[in-house]
């Protein structure tokens, strides 16, 4: 097996275009590799999968080729790239003796030039990949992986060195600024941002089975991971004493006439959780509390994002009604679908609100550090942009005191909102 398994791993990057399913061989090779990674300690797993290639260069190359394979339009099964992304996220926090686990090896932190991180950067360089209903979920995982690499700590010196090389690379190519403009910026006064379009889609959604809401949730998660990663980048630039790069990133979100950070706050889909058919269904035909409690399971996804959310296991719920068809069973199933959709939506809204807050806090805190450290160089005090900061604060208050959120403010709901023209039709 010491010689066979590395050969099997190499077939993860193999496409047999003469077969009806070109990715069939690659998927089978991946399934075996995945099984080994889940049933063995990471150190033993890597020794088996890499064989004599102790640095895992061939392994990195094989997974990068598999990840770069385009999805089949007619395929109803899982796509190879999607399960590779899942494997990376599932293993990225695993401890090993060298701190180089399977995920970090796949991502190229072993020094491999052909790696999944480079493929990920290529994938999310496409707006179509981020916004497509078929690939928006994969795009969200890609942004999460970039964030997870940014937050890695306690690495061995060789792995830490490769991580720093990656962070320098994305700084040089302007990754943070480009992605922020792509997702939060506009191409003209009459062209809304991607975030704005996604927010509007929740108003017009009526079909509870539509893919559009799931696509919207995925895009919101992508933006959230981007903002959280950018917050870590601000801290890193401040600690590295790189004021020019720090100010460049902050200016991307604070430049007038309407700063992207303020614009994003205006576009956050707050108060829209019950838009469309969802709000009507979840308040009607609610199954008994015992059935709901017995059928609840944690929302799948990253623990730090989804841990406080629970959805309904529909098969488990249906089991409480027996095998025969009944109107009560049909209504309960319809309610469960709407509830799961509602919870997924609230989770996405919560995530992007938290991410916006994380970035804003990092910007304000570390701006003081950068300004204080570089006063003798004449660096502009970012907090000196008091007008922009004040306008963002006013926008925050306007959003909180909008009529759709007044119930949550209790005794403070009587406070006047002033001119609330930003939210007409919300």
MODAVEN-V150423 format. One record per helix or strand of 2 or more residues. SS is the DSSP state (@ for helix, = for strand). FROM is the first residue (numbers start at 1). TO is the last residue. If there is no record, write none. Layout:
# MODAVEN-V150423
SS&FROM&TO + SS&FROM&TO
This chain:
# MODAVEN-V150423
@&4&13 + @&24&39 + @&42&50 + @&57&68 + @&80&91 + @&102&106 + @&116&123 + @&127&131 + @&136&150 + @&157&172 + @&175&184 + @&194&204 + @&212&239 + @&243&254 + @&260&267 + @&277&282 + @&289&295 + =&296&298 + @&303&306 + =&310&312 + @&314&319 + @&327&373 + @&375&377 + @&382&384 + @&386&400 + @&406&414 + @&421&423
